[in-house]
Amino acid sequence: MTKLMGWGTLVIYLGPALGLTPHRNATAVLAVALDGRLEVADDPASSNGTYRSTRSVLIPPNTLHHLRASGNTMAFLYVDPFSRDLAALMQKMRHVTPRAAFDLVDESAIAGVLTGLAEGRTPLREGRDALEKWLGIGMQAKPDARISSALQQMREQPGELHSLDQLAAGAGLSASRFLHLFKAQTGIPLRRYRLWNRMVAAVRAWHGGMSLTDAAHSAGFASSAHFSAAFREMFGMMPSDLLDRLEPASNTVH
């Protein structure tokens, strides 16, 4: 069973690893192997590099990485850069390196909660409460109001252009100052956040019953091929690899 669920600023994917290629995420991602081990590339850009074995790894935003999974079921927890969750999660990792952090404290308990969610034995609310307890997540940051307003615009109208000049003018800032403040607040460049926002909107539109082509257009992509290429670059897989395993009526995204 493949599931996509979430609450607030968090989204969880539960299912097969899908043979991900090296890629970058616009947000941080916590990966947990639920029935096996993970191998994390020391140098994702190298085809002959070495891999580190672990069960859990936290990848910072916009960081090239490559994961290989030996088991059948994975959990990927995607973390909104505006929340305090990334800093909280980093405190829960035993070993921190410049590229990633490894080995969750209370790893077995956390994996048990995620496994319960994956198998449908644990209700979403119960699982959410348990993960917030074990991971220390769920606290919202208070971002700069000018950046918060720009993000709200992008989230409410994902299909619009939202050019740098428009967003900067709306915030009363120069373009260069807006870019600097945006990255300082979110941890990622404007262009990648804008792309992430459109991808989320496209997936939600598909979840609401649109075709993949119509969902892509509604979120501002020129075509379904444009959306698919961007999705693969962001997540290391084609959208069909995920969406074909999810029945729209059974997704649990809140």
C-alpha positions in Angstrom: 0.0 0.0 0.0 1.2 3.5 -0.9 0.0 6.4 1.0 0.4 10.2 1.0 -0.8 12.0 4.1 -0.1 15.1 6.0 -1.1 17.8 8.5 -0.1 21.4 8.8 3.3 21.9 7.2 4.2 18.2 7.0 3.7 15.6 4.3 4.4 11.9 4.7 4.9 9.4 1.9 4.6 5.7 2.9 5.4 3.1 0.3 8.2 1.6 -1.9 11.4 3.5 -2.5 10.8 3.4 -6.2 14.5 3.3 -7.2 15.1 7.0 -6.8 17.8 8.6 -8.8 20.1 11.3 -7.4 18.1 14.5 -6.8 17.4 17.6 -4.7 14.3 18.3 -2.7 13.1 21.9 -2.2 12.3 21.0 1.4 14.1 18.9 4.0 13.2 15.2 4.0 13.5 12.6 6.8 13.8 9.1 5.3 13.2 6.1 7.4 13.5 2.4 6.2 10.6 0.6 7.8 11.5 -3.0 7.0 15.2 -2.9 5.9 18.2 -0.5 5.6 19.1 2.5 3.7 22.3 3.3 1.8 23.2 6.9 1.4 25.7 8.0 -1.2 28.8 9.9 0.2 29.1 11.6 -3.2 25.8 11.5 -5.1 27.4 13.0 -8.2 29.8 10.0 -8.6 28.6 6.8 -10.3 31.2 4.8 -8.4 31.0 6.4 -4.9 30.7 4.7 -1.5 27.5 4.5 0.5 26.8 4.7 4.2 24.3 2.2 5.7 21.6 3.5 8.1 18.0 3.2 8.9 17.2 6.9 9.1 18.7 10.0 7.4 17.7 13.7 7.4 18.6 15.5 4.2 18.6 19.3 4.3 16.8 21.4 1.7 18.3 21.7 -1.8 21.0 19.1 -1.1 21.9 16.6 -3.9 21.5 13.0 -2.5 21.0 9.4 -3.5 19.3 6.7 -1.5 19.1 3.0 -2.0 16.7 0.9 0.1 17.0 -2.8 0.8 13.4 -3.2 2.2 10.0 -2.9 0.7 8.5 0.1 2.6 9.9 3.6 3.2 8.7 6.6 5.0 9.6 10.1 3.6 8.7 13.0 5.9 8.8 16.3 3.9 9.3 19.4 6.1 8.1 22.9 5.3 11.1 25.3 5.6 9.0 27.9 7.4 8.4 25.6 10.4 10.8 25.0 13.2 10.6 21.3 12.4 13.9 21.1 10.6 15.9 22.4 13.6 13.9 20.1 15.9 14.6 17.1 13.7 18.3 17.9 13.5 18.4 17.7 17.3 17.0 14.2 17.1 19.8 12.8 14.9 22.8 11.1 16.5 25.4 11.9 13.8 25.5 15.1 11.8 27.6 15.7 8.7 27.8 18.6 6.3 25.6 16.8 3.8 23.2 14.9 6.0 22.3 13.7 9.5 22.0 10.1 10.5 20.4 7.7 13.0 17.3 9.0 14.8 17.2 9.0 18.6 14.3 6.6 19.5 14.5 5.2 16.0 12.6 2.0 16.7 9.7 3.8 18.3 9.4 6.2 15.4 9.6 3.5 12.8 6.9 1.6 14.7 4.6 4.6 14.5 5.3 5.0 10.8 4.8 1.3 10.2 1.4 1.5 11.9 0.4 4.3 9.7 1.6 2.5 6.6 -0.4 -0.7 7.5 -3.5 1.2 8.5 -3.4 0.0 12.1 -2.8 3.5 13.5 -5.3 6.4 12.8 -3.8 9.5 11.3 -4.5 11.7 14.4 -3.0 9.1 16.8 0.1 8.8 14.5 0.5 12.5 14.2 0.4 13.0 18.0 3.0 10.2 18.5 5.3 11.6 15.8 5.1 15.1 17.3 6.0 13.7 20.6 8.9 11.5 19.5 10.3 13.9 16.9 9.6 17.2 18.6 7.9 18.6 15.6 4.7 20.7 15.0 5.9 24.1 16.2 5.3 26.9 13.7 7.9 29.6 13.2 6.9 33.3 13.0 8.4 34.4 9.7 8.9 37.9 8.4 5.4 39.2 7.5 6.6 40.4 4.1 7.9 36.9 3.1 4.8 35.3 4.7 2.6 37.4 2.5 4.5 36.4 -0.6 4.2 32.8 0.3 0.5 33.1 0.8 0.1 34.6 -2.6 2.0 31.8 -4.2 0.1 29.1 -2.3 -3.3 30.6 -3.1 -2.5 31.2 -6.8 0.0 28.6 -7.9 -0.8 29.0 -11.6 0.2 32.7 -11.6 3.7 33.9 -12.7 4.7 35.5 -9.4 7.8 37.1 -10.8 10.5 38.3 -8.6 9.7 42.0 -9.4 6.1 41.5 -8.5 6.8 39.8 -5.2 9.5 42.2 -4.2 7.3 45.2 -5.0 4.5 43.7 -2.9 6.9 43.3 0.0 8.2 46.9 -0.4 11.7 45.6 -1.0 14.3 45.7 -3.8 14.6 42.5 -5.8 18.0 41.7 -4.3 16.9 42.3 -0.8 13.8 40.2 -1.3 15.8 37.3 -2.6 18.2 37.5 0.3 15.5 37.7 2.9 13.4 34.9 1.3 16.3 32.5 1.4 17.3 33.5 4.9 13.7 32.8 6.0 13.0 29.6 4.1 16.4 28.1 3.5 15.9 27.7 -0.2 16.0 30.0 -3.3 12.7 31.6 -4.5 12.8 29.7 -7.8 12.9 26.3 -6.1 10.3 27.2 -3.6 8.0 28.4 -6.4 8.5 25.1 -8.2 7.8 23.1 -5.1 4.6 25.0 -4.5 3.4 24.4 -8.0 4.2 20.7 -7.7 2.2 20.4 -4.5 -0.7 22.3 -6.1 -0.6 19.9 -9.1 -0.7 16.8 -6.9 -3.6 18.2 -4.9 -5.5 19.0 -8.1 -4.9 15.5 -9.3 -6.1 14.2 -5.9 -9.2 16.2 -6.4 -10.1 14.4 -9.6 -8.4 16.3 -12.4 -6.4 14.5 -15.1 -2.6 14.8 -14.8 -2.6 17.2 -17.8 -5.3 19.5 -16.3 -3.7 19.4 -12.9 -0.3 20.4 -14.3 -1.9 23.3 -16.3 -3.9 24.6 -13.2 -0.6 24.7 -11.3 1.2 26.8 -13.9 3.1 24.1 -15.8 3.2 24.5 -19.6 2.3 20.9 -20.1 2.2 17.5 -18.3 5.6 16.8 -19.8 7.0 20.0 -18.2 5.5 18.9 -14.9 6.8 15.4 -15.2 10.4 16.6 -15.9 10.3 19.0 -13.0 8.9 16.4 -10.7 11.6 13.9 -11.6 14.3 16.5 -11.0 12.8 17.3 -7.6 12.0 13.8 -6.3 14.1 11.5 -8.4 11.0 9.7 -9.9 8.3 10.2 -12.5 4.9 11.4 -11.1 3.3 8.3 -12.6 5.5 6.2 -10.3 3.8 7.7 -7.3 0.3 8.7 -8.7 -0.4 5.3 -10.3 -0.1 3.7 -6.9 -2.4 6.2 -5.2 -6.2 5.9 -5.6 -7.6 9.5 -5.4 -10.4 8.4 -3.1 -8.1 6.8 -0.6 -5.4 9.5 -0.3 -5.2 11.1 3.2 -4.0 14.6 2.7 -5.3 17.3 5.1 
